[in-house]
Amino acid sequence: MTQVQIADGVVLGGRELVLIAGPCVIESPAHVIDLGRAIAEIATRVGMPYVFKASFDKANRTSGTSFRGPGLMEGLAALRGVKAALGIPILTDIHEAAQAAPAADVADVLQIPAFLSRQTDLIVAAARTGRVVNIKKGQFLAPRDMKHAIAKVTGAGNSRVCLTERGFAFGYNNLVVDMRAFPMMRELGVPVIYDVTHSLQLPGGGDGVTAGLAEYIAPMARAGVAAGVDGIFLEVHEDPTKARSDAQNALKLDLLEPLLRQLIAIHNVVRS
């Protein structure tokens, strides 16, 4: 399997489990720096490579009146502040091909949202920046279908691609994670990440907002790491009840460190 280097000391598909974490959406420049610093300190204590994640725009909110974020330019400025203050790699998602180049000036990883995982122009634009491209598997796609998305990236001359599982649509307002998906996608030759918190959404299940099942974050994360993933993706907030997006499926900050210690122990057993 191809290893993907995101930054110095941060390699997907290597010996170490990589943490990708942060708030669902940028709430303010100060908030992302403060939360990023707190998560980075935890990652350092447990010895885990860390990539900060936050979105400048949540373009697929359930309701048109929901908070989407600060937008492209203001959001990228906030992410640039995180990198300057903390010196950590950045992941953010893009929704339009025109966003790829400006986002690549700041982010080390450009993420393709699950609903857009078949959008050829978007994937190719991200690939042509030379940044790592993380494609979330659509809630409507089988694991092995992702070989075509990978080919769009590599066909554009970029071998730095990884995949993320975030659940499969299972009836109305529900997602399910098939643990077979992780080895199936790793067999495609790229690193695989498990987006635990998004997979615990109940899409549209909150009458205009996305509901969620945060109480199952720990057992699902443990199961995914036991299935052999290369990275773990968590939406984290110091007070999820006040989070402006995905509040019901975010992990409370003070629960992060003990969970990571469990996940590292499981990862070490699996990789041994």
C-alpha positions as CSV (number, residue, x, y, z in Angstrom):
1,M,0.0,0.0,0.0
2,T,1.2,3.5,-0.8
3,Q,2.1,5.7,2.1
4,V,1.0,9.3,1.9
5,Q,3.1,12.0,3.7
6,I,1.1,14.9,4.8
7,A,3.8,16.8,6.6
8,D,7.1,16.0,8.5
9,G,6.3,13.3,10.9
10,V,2.7,12.8,9.7
11,V,2.4,9.8,7.3
12,L,-0.8,8.0,6.5
13,G,-0.3,4.3,5.9
14,G,2.8,4.2,8.1
15,R,3.4,2.7,11.5
16,E,1.4,5.3,13.5
17,L,-2.3,6.0,13.7
18,V,-2.9,9.6,12.5
19,L,-5.5,11.9,14.2
20,I,-7.5,14.3,12.1
21,A,-9.6,16.4,14.4
22,G,-11.2,19.8,15.0
23,P,-14.5,21.6,15.0
24,C,-17.0,20.8,12.2
25,V,-17.0,24.4,11.1
26,I,-14.8,27.5,11.7
27,E,-16.7,29.5,14.4
28,S,-14.1,32.3,14.8
29,P,-10.4,32.8,14.3
30,A,-9.7,32.7,18.0
31,H,-11.8,29.6,18.5
32,V,-10.0,27.5,16.0
33,I,-6.6,28.5,17.4
34,D,-7.6,27.7,21.0
35,L,-9.3,24.4,20.1
36,G,-6.5,23.4,17.8
37,R,-3.9,24.1,20.5
38,A,-5.8,22.1,23.0
39,I,-6.1,19.1,20.7
40,A,-2.4,19.4,19.6
41,E,-1.3,19.3,23.2
42,I,-3.3,16.1,23.8
43,A,-1.9,14.5,20.6
44,T,1.6,15.4,21.7
45,R,1.0,13.8,25.2
46,V,-0.2,10.6,23.7
47,G,2.3,10.5,20.9
48,M,0.0,10.7,18.0
49,P,0.6,12.6,14.7
50,Y,-2.1,15.3,14.3
51,V,-3.8,17.1,11.4
52,F,-6.2,20.0,12.3
53,K,-9.6,19.9,10.5
54,A,-12.2,22.6,10.1
55,S,-14.5,23.7,7.3
56,F,-14.7,27.3,6.0
57,D,-18.2,26.5,4.5
58,K,-20.7,23.8,5.2
59,A,-22.4,23.9,1.9
60,N,-24.6,20.8,2.5
61,R,-26.4,21.9,5.6
62,T,-29.9,20.4,6.0
63,S,-31.6,23.8,6.3
64,G,-30.8,27.0,4.3
65,T,-31.0,28.9,7.6
66,S,-28.2,26.9,9.3
67,F,-24.8,28.4,10.0
68,R,-22.5,27.6,7.2
69,G,-19.2,29.2,8.3
70,P,-17.3,32.3,7.5
71,G,-16.8,31.6,3.8
72,L,-13.7,31.0,1.6
73,M,-11.5,34.0,2.1
74,E,-12.2,34.7,5.8
75,G,-12.1,31.0,6.6
76,L,-8.8,30.4,4.9
77,A,-7.4,33.4,6.8
78,A,-8.5,31.7,10.0
79,L,-6.9,28.4,9.0
80,R,-3.7,30.3,8.0
81,G,-3.7,31.7,11.6
82,V,-3.9,28.2,13.0
83,K,-0.9,27.1,11.0
84,A,1.1,30.2,11.9
85,A,0.3,29.9,15.6
86,L,0.6,26.1,16.0
87,G,2.7,24.9,13.1
88,I,0.4,21.9,12.4
89,P,-0.9,20.6,9.1
90,I,-4.4,21.6,8.0
91,L,-7.2,19.7,6.3
92,T,-10.2,21.5,4.9
93,D,-13.0,20.5,2.4
94,I,-13.8,22.2,-0.9
95,H,-17.1,22.1,-2.8
96,E,-16.3,23.8,-6.1
97,A,-13.3,23.4,-8.5
98,A,-12.5,27.1,-8.2
99,Q,-11.9,26.7,-4.4
100,A,-9.1,24.2,-4.9
101,A,-6.2,26.5,-5.7
102,P,-6.8,29.1,-2.9
103,A,-7.5,26.4,-0.4
104,A,-4.2,24.6,-1.4
105,D,-2.3,27.8,-0.5
106,V,-3.2,27.1,3.1
107,A,-4.3,23.5,3.5
108,D,-2.0,20.4,3.4
109,V,-5.0,18.2,2.6
110,L,-7.9,19.0,0.4
111,Q,-11.0,17.0,1.2
112,I,-13.7,16.0,-1.2
113,P,-17.1,15.7,0.7
114,A,-19.0,12.5,0.5
115,F,-21.9,13.9,-1.5
116,L,-19.4,15.1,-4.1
117,S,-17.2,12.0,-4.3
118,R,-18.2,11.4,-8.0
119,Q,-17.7,15.1,-9.1
120,T,-14.9,14.6,-11.6
121,D,-14.0,18.3,-12.2
122,L,-13.8,18.9,-8.4
123,I,-11.5,15.9,-7.8
124,V,-9.2,16.7,-10.7
125,A,-8.9,20.4,-9.6
126,A,-7.9,19.2,-6.1
127,A,-5.4,16.7,-7.6
128,R,-3.8,19.3,-9.8
129,T,-2.8,21.4,-6.8
130,G,-0.4,18.7,-5.7
131,R,-1.8,18.6,-2.2
132,V,-2.9,15.4,-0.6
133,V,-6.5,14.6,-1.7
134,N,-8.8,12.9,0.8
135,I,-12.0,11.6,-0.8
136,K,-14.9,10.7,1.5
137,K,-16.7,7.7,0.2
138,G,-20.3,8.7,-0.7
139,Q,-23.1,7.4,1.4
140,F,-24.4,5.7,-1.7
141,L,-21.2,4.0,-2.9
142,A,-19.8,0.5,-2.3
143,P,-16.2,0.5,-1.0
144,R,-14.6,-0.9,-4.1
145,D,-16.4,1.7,-6.3
146,M,-13.9,4.2,-4.9
147,K,-11.2,2.8,-7.3
148,H,-12.7,5.2,-9.9
149,A,-12.3,8.2,-7.7
150,I,-8.7,7.2,-7.0
151,A,-8.1,6.9,-10.7
152,K,-9.3,10.5,-11.2
153,V,-6.6,11.8,-8.8
154,T,-3.8,9.6,-10.1
155,G,-4.8,10.3,-13.7
156,A,-4.3,14.0,-13.0
157,G,-0.7,13.3,-12.0
158,N,-1.1,13.1,-8.2
159,S,-0.4,9.9,-6.3
160,R,-1.1,11.5,-2.9
161,V,-4.6,10.2,-2.3
162,C,-6.5,8.6,0.6
163,L,-10.1,7.6,1.3
164,T,-12.4,8.2,4.2
165,E,-15.4,6.1,5.3
166,R,-18.2,8.0,6.9
167,G,-21.1,5.6,6.8
168,F,-23.6,4.2,4.2
169,A,-27.2,5.4,4.0
170,F,-29.4,2.8,5.8
171,G,-33.0,3.7,5.4
172,Y,-34.3,7.1,6.3
173,N,-32.3,9.4,8.6
174,N,-29.7,6.8,9.4
175,L,-26.2,5.6,8.5
176,V,-24.4,2.3,9.1
177,V,-20.7,1.5,9.0
178,D,-19.7,-1.9,7.5
179,M,-16.4,-2.8,9.0
180,R,-15.5,-4.8,5.9
181,A,-15.3,-1.4,4.0
182,F,-11.9,-0.6,5.7
183,P,-9.9,-3.6,4.4
184,M,-11.8,-3.5,1.1
185,M,-10.7,0.1,0.5
186,R,-7.1,-0.5,1.7
187,E,-6.9,-3.3,-0.9
188,L,-7.2,-0.5,-3.5
189,G,-3.7,0.5,-2.4
190,V,-4.3,3.8,-0.5
191,P,-4.5,4.7,3.2
192,V,-8.0,4.7,4.7
193,I,-9.4,7.0,7.4
194,Y,-12.5,6.4,9.5
195,D,-14.6,9.5,10.1
196,V,-16.2,8.3,13.3
197,T,-18.3,11.4,14.2
198,H,-19.9,12.0,10.8
199,S,-20.8,8.3,10.6
200,L,-22.9,8.8,13.8
201,Q,-25.1,11.4,12.2
202,L,-28.8,10.9,11.8
203,P,-29.0,13.0,8.5
204,G,-32.0,15.3,8.6
205,G,-33.3,13.5,11.7
206,G,-33.7,16.7,13.8
207,D,-36.4,18.5,11.9
208,G,-34.1,20.8,9.8
209,V,-30.9,19.9,11.5
210,T,-28.7,16.8,11.5
211,A,-29.2,14.8,14.7
212,G,-26.5,12.4,16.0
213,L,-25.5,9.7,18.4
214,A,-22.3,10.9,20.1
215,E,-22.7,8.3,22.9
216,Y,-21.4,5.7,20.4
217,I,-18.2,7.5,19.4
218,A,-15.9,5.4,21.6
219,P,-17.1,1.9,20.7
220,M,-17.3,2.8,16.9
221,A,-13.8,4.3,17.0
222,R,-12.4,1.3,18.7
223,A,-14.0,-1.0,16.2
224,G,-12.7,1.0,13.3
225,V,-9.1,0.9,14.6
226,A,-9.4,-2.8,15.2
227,A,-10.4,-3.2,11.5
228,G,-7.1,-1.7,10.5
229,V,-7.6,2.0,9.6
230,D,-4.7,4.3,9.0
231,G,-6.2,7.4,10.5
232,I,-9.1,8.4,12.7
233,F,-11.3,11.5,12.1
234,L,-13.1,13.1,15.0
235,E,-15.1,16.3,15.3
236,V,-14.2,17.7,18.7
237,H,-15.6,20.7,20.6
238,E,-15.0,22.0,24.1
239,D,-18.8,22.2,24.6
240,P,-20.7,20.3,21.9
241,T,-24.0,21.8,23.1
242,K,-22.8,25.2,21.8
243,A,-21.2,23.9,18.6
244,R,-22.7,25.7,15.5
245,S,-22.6,22.6,13.3
246,D,-23.0,18.8,14.1
247,A,-23.4,19.5,17.8
248,Q,-25.1,16.1,18.4
249,N,-22.3,14.0,17.1
250,A,-19.2,15.9,18.2
251,L,-16.8,14.5,20.9
252,K,-16.4,16.6,24.0
253,L,-12.8,17.7,24.3
254,D,-12.2,16.3,27.8
255,L,-13.1,12.8,26.5
256,L,-10.5,12.9,23.7
257,E,-7.3,11.9,25.5
258,P,-8.6,8.7,27.2
259,L,-10.1,7.6,23.9
260,L,-6.9,8.2,22.0
261,R,-4.9,6.2,24.4
262,Q,-7.3,3.3,23.9
263,L,-7.1,3.6,20.1
264,I,-3.3,3.7,20.1
265,A,-3.2,0.5,22.2
266,I,-5.6,-1.2,19.8
267,H,-3.7,0.0,16.7
268,N,-0.4,-1.3,18.2
269,V,-1.9,-4.7,18.6
270,V,-3.4,-4.8,15.1
271,R,-0.2,-3.6,13.4
272,S,2.0,-6.0,15.4
